[in-house]
Amino acid sequence: MEEGIAPLSKPRKRSEGQSRIRLADHFLKPMDDMRQLIARASINDRRGVAHLLHEWEKQNARRLEVEDDWEPTPFPLERDL
């Protein structure tokens, strides 16, 4: 990410910087998602884990353009909550 920020101030290098930032964002997002999941799971926050999974499910439904037909899947960890 840092390698992409420096060239942004230089007009001839701006597109290179933007490209590096997009690439970093692409790889950092899944890592951040996993950190959130691990944080909730490590404290046995089943509601939090289920909420996070439903959010990911919703984002994928939107990305696949099936959001109108989508409904949340009940996860086994939600039993007895």
N, C-alpha and C positions, 0 to 999 in steps of 0.2 A: 504494500500500500504506500509506504514511504517513497519507494522508487517512482511511483506514479505521481505523487504530489509535487515533487521538485520541478519537473519539466512543465507543469501547468503555467508557470509564469513566463515561459519562453515561447513566443508565438510559433516558431518552427518546430518545437518539440511538444506542443500542447496535445496533439492527437495521440502521440506516443504515450504521454502521461495518462490521458483518458483511457486508453486501451489497457494500460497496466492496472488502473484502478478498477475497471470493469472485471478484469480477470481476478483480481484479489477479492472483490465482492462476491464473485461467483463461488470461490472456494471457501471464503470465510463464513458465508451464510449457513451451510450445512454444519460447520463446526460449532457455530453459535447455537444452532438448533439442538445439537447433541449435548452441549453444555447445559442448556435449559432442562432437557429431559433428565440428564444425570443428576442435576441439582434436586429436582422434584423426587426422583426415584430414591435418592440416597437418604431422604428424610421420610420415606414411605408416604408421600403425599399422593395418594391414589387419585383424588379429585383433580389435583393439579396436572398429573400425568394424563388423565383422560381428557381434560380441557385442552391441553397442548396437542394431543393426538387429533381431537376433533377440529382444532384450528388448522392443522396440516391437511386434514382431509378436506376441509372447506376450501383451502387455497388450491388444492389439486383439482377439485371440482370446478372452481372458477377458471383455472388454467386450461382445463379440458373442455370448457364451455358446456358443462352439464349441470351447472349450479341449480337450475330450475327443477331438475329431476332428482337432485341429490338430497338425501337426508342422513343425519348422523348415524353412524353404526354404533350400536351398543357394544362396548368392549367388555370382555369377561372381568376385567379388574373393577368394573363399575358395579358388579353385583354386591349386594350387602352394604352399599353406601348410604 
